[in-house]
Amino acid sequence: MYQSMGFLQMGIEELEQTMHELCMENPILEESPVSKDKSINRNNYGRIRTQSGQDKDLPIPEKVYYTLKMSLSEQLQLLPRSPEMDFALNLLLVNLDDKGFLPERIEETREWKQRPKVFSDALSILQGLDPAGVGARNVSECLCIQLNRMGLRDTIAYAICERYFQHLLRNHINHIAKALGVEESEIVKAKTVIASLNPVPANGYDDGKYTIWATPDIEISFENGIPMVVKLDSYVPEYSINKYYEELGKSNDLSEEDKTYFREKISQAKWVLNCLEWRKETIVACAEVMAREQQEFFETGHNIQPCSMNAVADELGVHPSTVSRTVKDKFVACQWGVFPMSYFFTHEIGGSTVNTIVEVIKQIVQEEDPKHPLSDNALCKALAERGIEIARRTVAKYRDEAGIPSATGRKSR
């Protein structure tokens, strides 16, 4: 039972690797290659919605990667430059991070301290390339480069990015207005301009790393309100017992030792095939329950309903740990994309799902007075008025996860 559970919790790639090794060890167990007419493109369904963060040797799509550094190198090829400048520019390119920024104090490093003029000229060339903002040492400088390129150097927006960017991040509108001697309305207008800029120069470019793609185990669709659950295994090798060796094991010409060997290998092969069939049936059964519970999402792409593994386990008549192993590293394809099966299991808190609570918190924050933002306790009360009873610590946790600052950080000064 322990070993069969091991098969259940394997993802498709791990299962294929395990089965390949078992076929190598056991001549009775036969692996049939996937024919081209049965195989499907594993990349058809795109990226998974949520990644676990754990790298795996998953199929990598054929793709021509076009990174920011590749673009910059192409632009530099069109510019006349001396060998010394060429070396300096290449050195700056090497130091660009994934976002397109240079280290904050790069000019203070030993190689540039000795050649400040070369650094200044090379930096000027780099920051003159596209996209605007590349080669900046921080977001503030990145935005200033963009405003300068737009002819907005002598503006309130430029002054804010150059001198009061941290205050802007904290929404200190009143403080910035007083410092610049202008009305708060002017700061609000400038803030709109700044919000239209690109804070990350590398946006839109590949990062040069392989994208992890998911191989879906199940496809769920609905026809006239009826769930259609299909096990996607046409691209997985088929496994069977080798008939030749099975018959050979019955031969009277074999020694007792050989007969024992064949009996053990045949028994193991049958057990493995039974485990595969049980794995398939369990995944499909779990997906069928999930499809019924989350029908609204599969039809509209919205509104994940509360659905616990315990409830699914009760309906299937299995232990909750079996459901947990079933959804581990398994993926579901539908018209809205590819999702981990675990994505559809959400706990109900205060009568609502976590996703719903976060959306309500965002709505409350959007409607609050920016000069008197609500504390976490006040958010608790506002949620309670909407029928969601949760603790203040839970509110603070969901607020942080949603990237919403505390009341102090949201206060407009």
C-alpha positions in Angstrom: 0.0 0.0 0.0 2.9 2.4 0.8 4.5 1.7 -2.6 1.2 2.1 -4.4 0.7 5.5 -2.7 4.1 6.4 -4.0 2.9 5.9 -7.6 -0.2 8.0 -6.9 1.7 11.1 -5.8 4.2 11.0 -8.7 3.9 13.7 -11.3 3.8 12.5 -14.9 7.5 13.1 -15.6 8.6 11.3 -12.4 6.2 8.5 -13.2 7.7 8.0 -16.7 11.2 8.0 -15.3 10.3 5.5 -12.6 8.5 3.2 -15.1 11.4 3.4 -17.5 13.8 2.2 -14.7 11.4 -0.6 -13.7 11.2 -1.8 -17.3 15.0 -1.9 -17.5 15.1 -4.0 -14.3 12.2 -6.3 -15.1 12.2 -7.9 -18.6 8.6 -9.0 -18.0 7.4 -5.4 -17.9 7.3 -4.0 -21.4 7.2 -0.3 -22.5 5.6 0.6 -25.8 7.0 3.8 -27.4 4.4 6.5 -28.0 3.6 6.7 -31.7 3.7 10.1 -33.4 0.0 9.9 -34.3 -0.9 9.4 -30.7 1.4 11.9 -29.1 0.4 15.5 -28.4 2.4 18.6 -28.0 2.9 19.0 -24.3 3.3 22.7 -24.7 -0.1 23.3 -26.2 -1.6 24.4 -23.0 0.9 27.0 -22.0 2.3 27.9 -18.6 0.8 26.8 -15.3 -1.1 29.5 -13.4 0.8 29.0 -10.1 4.3 27.6 -9.8 5.5 25.8 -6.8 9.0 27.3 -7.1 10.6 23.9 -7.4 12.6 23.4 -10.6 11.9 20.2 -12.5 13.2 18.6 -15.7 10.0 19.4 -17.6 9.7 19.6 -21.4 11.2 22.8 -22.8 9.4 24.4 -25.8 11.5 25.2 -28.9 11.7 29.0 -28.7 14.1 31.7 -29.9 14.9 33.7 -26.8 15.4 37.4 -27.2 16.8 39.0 -24.1 17.4 42.6 -23.2 21.2 42.2 -23.5 20.8 40.7 -27.0 18.8 43.8 -28.0 21.4 46.2 -26.5 24.3 44.3 -28.2 22.5 44.7 -31.5 22.0 48.4 -31.0 25.7 48.9 -30.0 26.8 47.1 -33.2 25.4 50.1 -35.2 27.4 52.7 -33.2 31.0 53.7 -33.9 33.2 53.2 -30.9 36.8 52.7 -30.0 38.2 49.4 -28.7 38.4 51.0 -25.2 34.8 52.1 -25.3 33.7 48.8 -26.7 35.3 47.0 -23.7 33.7 49.5 -21.3 30.2 49.0 -22.8 30.5 45.2 -22.7 31.6 45.4 -19.1 28.5 47.5 -18.3 26.3 45.0 -20.1 27.8 42.1 -18.0 26.8 44.0 -14.8 23.2 44.6 -15.9 20.8 42.6 -13.7 17.6 40.8 -14.8 15.6 44.0 -14.6 18.0 46.1 -16.7 19.6 48.0 -13.8 23.3 48.5 -12.9 24.5 48.1 -9.3 23.7 51.1 -7.2 27.4 52.2 -6.7 29.0 50.7 -9.7 31.0 53.9 -10.4 32.8 53.3 -7.0 34.2 50.0 -8.0 38.0 49.7 -8.6 37.8 49.3 -12.4 35.8 52.5 -12.8 37.4 54.7 -10.2 40.6 54.7 -12.2 38.7 55.7 -15.4 35.8 58.0 -14.4 35.6 59.7 -17.8 35.4 56.4 -19.6 32.7 55.3 -17.2 30.7 58.5 -17.7 30.9 58.2 -21.5 30.0 54.5 -21.6 27.1 55.1 -19.1 25.8 57.9 -21.3 25.8 55.7 -24.4 24.1 52.8 -22.6 21.4 55.0 -21.1 20.7 56.4 -24.6 19.7 53.0 -25.9 16.3 51.5 -25.9 14.3 50.7 -23.8 14.4 54.1 -22.1 15.7 53.6 -18.5 18.1 50.8 -19.1 21.4 51.2 -17.3 19.9 53.1 -14.4 21.2 52.5 -10.9 17.7 52.5 -9.3 14.0 53.0 -10.2 14.2 56.8 -9.5 17.0 57.3 -12.1 15.1 54.9 -14.5 12.0 57.1 -14.4 14.1 60.3 -14.7 15.7 59.0 -17.9 12.3 58.2 -19.4 10.9 61.7 -18.5 14.0 63.4 -19.9 13.6 61.3 -23.1 10.0 62.6 -23.3 11.1 66.2 -23.0 9.7 66.5 -19.4 12.9 67.3 -17.5 11.6 70.7 -16.3 8.4 69.3 -14.8 7.0 68.5 -11.4 7.0 64.8 -12.3 10.8 64.9 -12.9 11.5 66.8 -9.6 9.5 64.2 -7.7 11.3 61.2 -9.3 14.7 62.9 -8.8 14.3 64.1 -5.2 11.1 62.9 -3.6 10.5 59.4 -5.0 10.5 57.6 -1.6 7.9 60.1 -0.4 5.8 59.4 -3.4 6.0 55.6 -2.7 4.6 56.4 0.8 1.9 58.7 -0.7 3.2 61.7 1.1 1.3 64.1 -1.3 1.1 67.0 1.2 4.8 66.8 2.1 5.9 66.8 -1.6 3.5 69.7 -2.4 4.9 71.8 0.4 8.5 71.0 -0.5 8.0 72.0 -4.2 5.7 74.9 -3.3 2.7 73.7 -5.4 -0.8 72.6 -4.9 -1.6 69.0 -4.0 -3.6 68.7 -7.2 -0.4 69.3 -9.2 1.3 66.4 -7.4 -1.7 64.1 -8.1 -1.4 65.0 -11.8 2.3 64.3 -11.8 1.7 61.0 -10.0 -0.5 60.0 -12.9 2.3 60.7 -15.4 4.8 58.8 -13.3 2.5 55.8 -13.1 2.4 55.6 -16.9 6.2 55.0 -17.0 8.0 51.6 -17.0 9.8 51.0 -13.7 11.5 47.8 -15.1 13.4 48.3 -18.3 13.6 44.5 -19.0 9.8 44.2 -19.1 8.8 42.6 -22.4 12.1 40.7 -22.9 12.9 37.1 -22.2 15.1 36.6 -19.1 17.1 33.9 -21.0 16.0 31.2 -18.6 13.9 28.2 -19.6 10.3 28.5 -18.9 8.8 25.6 -16.9 5.8 24.1 -18.7 3.3 21.8 -17.3 2.1 18.5 -18.7 -1.7 18.2 -18.0 -3.0 15.0 -16.6 -6.7 15.8 -17.0 -8.8 17.9 -19.3 -12.1 19.2 -18.0 -14.8 20.7 -20.2 -18.6 21.1 -20.0 -21.2 20.2 -22.6 -24.7 21.3 -21.8 -23.8 21.6 -18.2 -22.4 18.1 -18.0 -18.8 17.7 -16.9 -16.5 15.9 -19.4 -13.3 14.6 -17.7 -10.7 13.1 -19.9 -7.4 11.5 -18.8 -4.7 12.9 -21.0 -2.4 9.8 -21.3 -2.1 9.4 -25.1 1.4 10.9 -24.9 2.5 8.5 -22.2 4.0 5.1 -23.1 1.8 2.1 -22.6 3.0 -0.7 -20.3 2.2 -4.3 -20.5 3.5 -7.8 -19.7 5.8 -9.3 -22.3 4.0 -12.3 -23.6 7.1 -14.1 -24.7 8.7 -14.0 -21.3 5.4 -14.8 -19.6 5.1 -18.0 -21.6 8.8 -18.7 -21.1 8.2 -18.6 -17.4 5.7 -21.4 -17.7 8.2 -23.7 -19.4 9.0 -27.1 -17.8 12.5 -26.8 -19.1 13.4 -24.1 -16.5 15.1 -24.8 -13.2 13.3 -24.1 -10.0 15.5 -21.1 -9.5 14.6 -19.7 -12.9 10.9 -20.4 -12.3 11.1 -18.5 -9.0 12.7 -15.6 -10.8 10.0 -15.5 -13.4 7.2 -15.8 -10.9 8.6 -12.9 -8.9 9.1 -10.7 -12.0 5.6 -11.5 -13.3 4.1 -10.8 -9.9 5.9 -7.5 -9.8 4.9 -6.5 -13.3 1.2 -7.3 -12.5 1.4 -5.3 -9.3 2.9 -2.3 -11.1 0.2 -2.4 -13.8 -2.5 -2.6 -11.1 -0.9 0.5 -9.4 -1.0 2.4 -12.7 -4.6 1.6 -13.3 -5.5 2.5 -9.7 -3.6 5.8 -10.0 -5.5 6.6 -13.2 -8.9 5.7 -11.7 -8.2 7.8 -8.5 -7.1 10.9 -10.5 -10.2 10.7 -12.7 -12.5 10.2 -9.8 -11.0 13.1 -7.9 -11.2 15.3 -11.0 -14.9 14.4 -11.5 -15.8 15.6 -8.0 -13.6 18.7 -8.5 -15.4 19.4 -11.8 -18.8 19.3 -10.1 -17.7 21.5 -7.2 -16.0 24.1 -9.4 -18.4 24.0 -12.3 -18.9 27.8 -12.3 -15.1 28.3 -12.7 -14.7 25.8 -15.5 -17.6 27.5 -17.4 -16.9 31.2 -16.7 -13.2 31.3 -15.5 -14.3 33.0 -12.2 -15.4 32.2 -8.7 -13.5 29.4 -7.1 -15.8 27.8 -4.6 -14.8 26.5 -1.1 -13.8 22.9 -1.6 -11.7 21.0 1.0 -9.8 17.8 0.5 -11.7 16.3 3.4 -15.0 16.8 1.7 -13.7 15.2 -1.5 -12.3 12.3 0.5 -15.6 11.7 2.2 -17.4 11.6 -1.2 -14.8 9.2 -2.7 -14.7 7.1 0.5 -10.9 7.5 0.9 -8.6 9.1 3.4 -7.8 12.8 2.9 -4.2 11.9 2.5 -5.1 10.0 -0.6 -6.7 13.1 -2.1 -3.6 15.1 -1.1 -1.3 12.6 -2.9 -3.7 12.5 -5.9 -3.5 16.3 -6.6 0.2 16.5 -5.9 2.1 17.6 -9.0 -1.0 16.9 -11.2 -2.3 19.5 -13.6 -5.7 20.2 -15.2 -6.3 21.7 -18.6 -9.4 23.6 -19.4 -10.5 26.4 -21.7 -8.9 29.0 -19.3 -5.5 27.4 -19.2 -3.6 24.9 -17.2 -3.8 24.8 -13.4 -2.4 22.6 -10.6 -5.2 20.4 -9.2 -4.4 21.9 -5.8 -5.5 25.3 -7.2 -9.2 24.2 -6.9 -9.0 23.2 -3.2 -9.6 26.2 -1.1 -10.6 26.5 2.5 -13.7 28.3 3.6 -13.0 31.1 6.1 -15.9 33.1 7.6 -18.2 31.7 4.9 -15.9 32.9 2.0 -12.8 31.7 0.2 -9.4 33.3 0.7 -9.5 34.7 -2.8 -12.9 36.3 -2.1 -11.7 37.8 1.2 -8.6 39.3 -0.5 -10.8 40.9 -3.2 -13.1 42.4 -0.5 -10.2 43.8 1.4 -8.9 45.4 -1.9 -12.4 46.9 -2.5 -12.6 48.3 1.1 -9.1 49.9 0.8 -10.0 51.5 -2.6 -13.1 53.1 -1.1 -11.4 54.4 2.1 -10.4 58.0 2.8 -6.7 58.2 1.8 -6.0 60.7 4.6 -7.6 58.4 7.2 -6.9 54.8 6.0 -8.4 52.0 7.9 -6.3 50.0 10.4 -6.4 46.2 10.4 -8.9 46.3 13.3 -11.1 48.7 11.2 -10.7 46.3 8.2 -11.9 43.5 10.5 -15.0 45.4 11.4 -15.7 46.3 7.8 -15.4 42.7 6.8 -17.7 41.7 9.6 -20.3 44.1 8.3 -20.1 42.1 5.0 -20.6 38.9 6.8 -16.9 37.8 6.9 -15.8 37.1 10.5 -12.0 36.7 10.7 -9.2 37.7 13.1 -7.2 40.9 12.8 -4.0 38.8 12.4 -5.6 37.0 9.5 -6.6 40.3 7.9 -3.0 41.6 8.3 -1.7 38.3 6.7 -4.0 38.6 3.6 -3.3 42.3 3.3 0.4 41.7 3.2 0.0 38.8 0.7 -2.0 41.1 -1.6 0.7 43.7 -1.5 -1.4 46.3 0.3 0.6 48.5 2.7 -0.4 49.0 6.3 -2.6 52.0 7.3 0.6 54.1 7.9 1.9 53.3 4.4 -1.4 54.1 2.8 -1.9 57.4 4.5 -1.8 60.5 2.2 0.3 63.3 3.9 
